[in-house]
Each structure stands twice: as structure tokens, then as C-alpha cells.
Amino acid sequence: MNQNHPIFTDNDPQDELVTLNLGPTHPATHGVFQNVIQLDGERIVSGVSTIGYIHRAFEKIAEHRPFYQITPLTDRLNYCSSPINNMGWHMTVEKLLNIKLPKRVDYLRVIIMELARISDHIICNTIIAQDTGATTTFLYLFQFREHIYEIYEEVCGARLTTNIGRIGGFERDFNEIAFAKIDKFLKEFPVALREFESLLNRNRIFIDRTAKVAEVTAEQALDYGWTGPLLRSAGVDYDVRVSDPYSSYEDFDFDVPVGTSGDIYDRY
């Protein structure tokens, strides 16, 4: 370990604190970054994170491409929900060019973005279940990520890095098979989600490992620039789809869950 690291210590066998170099690659991080942490038993008391190991010069590459060839780059910003990144870029260009879209395009985008959002939540929530020892719940729900990929495949021909969507709309209209798959997913997924929650929400081991752990206040979340479920878990009732609607989200009525503790359980 680098002795110049901010929390490097030459561990004394009599010292209760242990310094551990976690990363840059570790199966529990689900991303490439380094944590040098100090442990008091199994409790993390301090840590320093080093990011940037997967920096890909996205902005610099984009400077040398036409604006209509950026989608494969935004696709890879977050592979768990890549269509949302793409739609963000497409809507930015459309706003600059003052392009007005028909409602059908807006609604189709909402369908794809919400499927992407569900896919991302499936990954996050099943993996936290797996990491805390609830393997059964992981198996119950993770298969539905595959069903979403099948819908992507029908819409655009790709699954993970989809390159889905175009400035002004989509590369093609949704066919009947795509709508049939969406309809099937909407019927089956809520049932599986209820089963998943029944196995996990009141699981004592899961609660012990997530409740009152890594609590973040609303003020801290705002200072950190958090958004989405992380911000709402800390008690901030903010959802950009409601506060500043885009792609005709104002036409839809939906509940926005808000937490209170800002801990891992509320983020779940």
C-alpha cells in the first residue's frame, strides 16, 4: 500500500483498528474504484475513495464526432439503464434545434426509459440482497432483467449497449411482438416483485445489515449532489419527472416513494 495515502497506518497488532485496501477491483464494489478503509471489527470507521479507474474520455471523444454519432457513447455511461442516457442526449439536441415531437414518440420514450429504470432497480436491489446473503430473492427477480432485454432486442436489435433511439424519435416503430412482450412483462413482473418483497422486506438478517447503516441526512444528500432514489431515501421529495417533466411525463400520474432515514434500507 502507498505509504503516502491519507489514512495509511502501520497497523499495530494491539491496535483495534485495521487498515484494509479494498479494490480497485473487488466483487463487492460492482465498479472499479479503490477504497482504503479503517475497520473496527466489522464496522467501517473511516475511508478514502479513489475514483477514475474507468475514465474513458467521453467528452473528448464526443468533441471529434458529429452530434448524431454520440449515442453509442452515452449508451455506455451507465450500462444498467443505457436508454435513459441516450434519450437525455437526444432531447438535448432536439431542444437546441427546436424540434417538436409527436406524443407517440414521447410515450414510446417513456416506455423505454421506465423499462430501463426498472432494469436498473432490479440490478441494484437483487445485488444488495445477494451481497447480504439473500440469494433466493436474487434468483426470483433477476430473470426479469432478461425479459426487458428481450424487449430492447425486439425494438432495436441489441440488448445491453442498445444504441436505442435517434434524434427526433426512434430508428423504427415498435412492432406487435414488442408490444406483446411489454404486455406480458407488465402482467408477470408485479407478481414476482411482490414475492421478492415478501421474502426480503422483513427479513431479519437483511434488516440488520441495512437498517441504520450508512445513514445520510437530507442536507448531506443535497450537498453531495445526490439525485433519484438516493436523494429521496434521505427524505427529500424530489423527482425530476414531476418537478420538471420531460417527454410528456406530465401526462402520467404516479407515486414517488420518499424515505426518512437515508440508510441502505431506505435506499433499497
C-alpha positions in Angstrom: 0.0 0.0 0.0 1.2 3.5 -0.8 2.5 5.0 2.5 1.6 8.5 1.3 -2.1 7.5 1.3 -4.1 9.8 3.6 -5.1 7.1 6.1 -2.2 4.8 5.7 -1.2 3.3 9.1 1.4 0.7 10.0 -1.1 -1.5 11.9 -0.1 -2.2 15.5 -1.2 -5.7 16.5 -2.5 -4.2 19.7 -4.5 -1.5 17.8 -8.2 -2.1 17.5 -8.4 -0.5 14.0 -7.3 -2.4 10.9 -6.5 -0.7 7.6 -7.8 -2.6 4.5 -7.1 -1.8 0.9 -10.4 -2.7 -0.9 -10.1 -2.5 -4.6 -9.6 -1.1 -7.2 -11.4 -4.4 -8.3 -13.4 -6.2 -5.8 -16.6 -8.3 -6.2 -18.5 -6.3 -3.6 -17.9 -2.9 -5.2 -19.7 -3.5 -8.6 -17.5 -0.9 -10.2 -13.8 -0.1 -10.5 -12.7 2.2 -7.7 -10.4 1.9 -4.7 -11.4 2.2 -1.0 -8.8 2.3 1.7 -10.8 1.8 4.8 -10.3 1.5 8.5 -12.2 -1.2 10.4 -13.1 -1.6 14.0 -14.1 -5.2 13.9 -16.6 -5.4 11.0 -17.5 -1.7 11.2 -16.0 0.8 8.8 -15.0 3.9 10.8 -13.3 5.8 8.0 -12.2 5.6 4.4 -10.8 7.3 1.4 -12.0 6.5 -2.1 -10.1 6.9 -5.3 -12.1 7.1 -8.5 -11.3 7.4 -12.2 -10.1 3.9 -13.0 -12.6 3.6 -15.8 -12.3 7.1 -17.2 -12.9 6.9 -20.9 -12.5 10.5 -22.1 -16.2 10.5 -23.2 -16.3 14.3 -23.6 -13.1 14.4 -25.6 -14.2 11.7 -27.9 -17.5 13.4 -28.4 -15.7 16.6 -29.5 -14.5 14.8 -32.6 -17.8 13.2 -33.6 -20.9 14.6 -35.4 -23.7 15.2 -32.9 -25.7 12.3 -34.4 -22.9 9.8 -33.6 -22.8 10.4 -29.9 -25.5 7.8 -28.9 -23.0 4.9 -28.8 -21.1 6.9 -26.2 -24.0 7.9 -24.0 -25.0 4.2 -24.2 -22.0 3.3 -22.1 -22.3 5.9 -19.3 -24.4 3.5 -17.3 -24.9 0.2 -18.9 -27.6 -0.8 -16.3 -30.0 1.8 -17.8 -28.3 3.0 -21.0 -31.5 4.0 -22.9 -32.1 6.8 -20.4 -28.7 8.3 -21.2 -29.4 8.1 -24.9 -32.8 9.9 -24.5 -31.1 12.6 -22.5 -28.7 13.3 -25.3 -31.5 13.2 -28.0 -33.7 15.6 -26.1 -30.8 18.0 -25.6 -30.1 18.2 -29.4 -33.9 18.4 -30.1 -34.1 21.4 -27.7 -31.2 23.1 -29.3 -32.7 22.6 -32.8 -36.2 23.4 -31.6 -37.6 20.1 -32.8 -41.2 19.4 -31.7 -42.0 15.7 -31.3 -45.4 13.9 -31.6 -46.9 12.5 -28.5 -46.4 9.0 -29.8 -42.6 9.4 -29.7 -42.7 10.9 -26.2 -44.8 8.0 -24.9 -42.6 5.4 -26.6 -39.6 7.0 -24.9 -41.4 6.9 -21.6 -42.0 3.2 -22.0 -38.3 2.5 -22.8 -37.0 4.8 -20.1 -39.2 3.2 -17.5 -38.2 -0.3 -18.5 -34.6 0.9 -18.2 -35.3 2.3 -14.8 -36.9 -1.0 -13.7 -33.9 -2.9 -15.1 -31.5 -0.7 -13.1 -33.5 -1.1 -9.9 -33.6 -4.9 -10.4 -29.8 -4.9 -10.6 -29.4 -2.7 -7.5 -31.9 -4.4 -5.3 -31.2 -8.0 -6.2 -27.4 -7.5 -5.9 -27.8 -5.9 -2.4 -29.9 -8.9 -1.5 -27.2 -11.2 -2.8 -24.5 -9.4 -1.0 -26.3 -9.5 2.3 -26.9 -13.3 2.0 -30.4 -13.5 0.4 -29.6 -15.5 -2.7 -33.1 -16.8 -3.1 -34.6 -13.3 -3.7 -31.9 -12.6 -6.2 -33.0 -15.6 -8.3 -36.7 -14.6 -8.0 -36.3 -11.2 -9.7 -33.1 -11.1 -11.7 -34.6 -13.1 -14.5 -36.9 -10.2 -15.4 -33.9 -8.1 -16.4 -33.6 -10.7 -19.2 -37.2 -10.1 -20.2 -36.5 -6.4 -20.5 -33.5 -7.1 -22.7 -35.7 -9.2 -24.9 -38.0 -6.1 -25.4 -35.0 -4.0 -26.2 -33.9 -6.6 -28.7 -37.2 -6.5 -30.4 -37.2 -2.7 -30.6 -33.6 -2.1 -31.7 -31.9 -5.4 -32.2 -29.5 -5.0 -29.2 -29.7 -5.9 -25.6 -27.2 -4.3 -23.2 -25.5 -1.4 -25.0 -28.5 -0.8 -27.1 -27.8 2.3 -29.2 -31.5 2.7 -28.9 -33.4 5.8 -30.2 -32.5 8.6 -32.5 -32.6 12.4 -32.5 -36.3 13.1 -33.4 -37.6 9.6 -32.4 -36.6 6.0 -32.9 -34.8 4.1 -35.7 -38.0 2.2 -36.2 -41.5 1.9 -34.9 -42.4 -0.7 -32.2 -43.8 -3.9 -33.8 -46.6 -6.1 -32.5 -44.1 -8.5 -30.9 -42.6 -5.7 -28.9 -45.9 -4.6 -27.5 -46.9 -8.2 -26.7 -43.7 -8.7 -24.8 -44.3 -5.4 -22.9 -47.8 -6.5 -22.1 -46.6 -9.9 -20.8 -43.9 -8.2 -18.7 -46.4 -5.9 -17.1 -48.6 -8.8 -16.1 -45.8 -11.0 -14.7 -43.4 -8.6 -13.1 -45.7 -7.2 -10.4 -46.3 -10.7 -9.1 -42.6 -11.5 -8.9 -41.9 -8.2 -7.3 -44.4 -8.9 -4.5 -42.8 -12.3 -3.9 -39.4 -10.7 -3.8 -40.5 -8.1 -1.3 -42.3 -10.7 0.8 -39.0 -12.6 1.1 -36.8 -9.6 1.8 -38.6 -6.6 3.3 -39.0 -8.2 6.8 -36.0 -10.5 6.6 -34.2 -10.1 9.9 -30.7 -10.6 8.6 -31.3 -8.2 5.7 -32.7 -5.5 8.0 -29.8 -6.0 10.5 -27.3 -5.4 7.7 -29.0 -2.4 6.0 -31.2 -0.5 8.6 -29.4 2.3 10.3 -26.3 1.6 8.2 -24.6 4.4 6.2 -27.2 7.0 7.1 -27.2 10.3 5.2 -29.2 13.3 6.1 -31.2 15.4 3.6 -28.7 18.2 4.0 -25.8 15.9 3.2 -27.5 14.4 0.2 -28.1 17.8 -1.2 -24.5 18.9 -0.5 -23.3 15.7 -2.3 -25.5 16.5 -5.3 -27.5 13.3 -5.0 -30.5 12.7 -7.2 -33.1 10.0 -7.8 -33.7 7.2 -5.2 -30.6 8.2 -3.2 -31.9 11.7 -2.6 -35.4 10.6 -1.9 -34.2 8.0 0.6 -32.9 10.9 2.7 -36.4 12.4 2.9 -36.2 14.9 0.0 -39.4 14.7 -2.0 -37.9 15.5 -5.4 -38.4 13.6 -8.7 -37.4 15.5 -11.9 -40.1 13.6 -13.8 -42.6 15.5 -11.6 -40.8 18.7 -10.8 -39.5 19.4 -14.3 -41.3 17.0 -16.6 -39.8 16.0 -19.9 -41.0 13.6 -22.7 -44.7 14.2 -21.7 -44.2 12.8 -18.1 -46.8 15.4 -17.0 -49.4 13.3 -18.7 -48.8 10.4 -16.3 -49.8 10.0 -12.6 -47.5 8.0 -10.4 -46.4 7.8 -6.8 -43.0 9.0 -5.7 -41.7 7.0 -2.7 -39.8 9.0 -0.2 -37.7 7.6 2.7 -36.9 9.0 6.1 -33.6 7.6 7.4 -31.3 7.9 4.4 -29.8 4.5 5.2 -29.2 1.5 3.0 -32.6 0.0 3.8 -34.4 3.2 2.7 -32.3 3.4 -0.5 -33.4 -0.2 -1.2 
